[in-house]
């Protein structure tokens, strides 16, 4: 994947579902279409739930990748 400019970063280590999605949604609602949000997660169920919920909200999930043993990042572009 080409390097994407991240406009905002949200570190949700220590948070669990549904708070991971709720907090991600609140941040992305404040952003402009086309901007990119990076979400840092350490709760495995959120790694599936946050991207799924973001897609259901109409956002574009650019990448989900594991960056450490129990750490993932989800990159989301605001569509609307």
Protein Blocks (a to p, Z undefined) as FASTA:
>chain_A
ZZdddfbdcdfehiacfklmmmmmmmmmmpcehiacddddfbfklmmmmmmmmmmnopac
fbdcdfbfkbccdddddfZZ
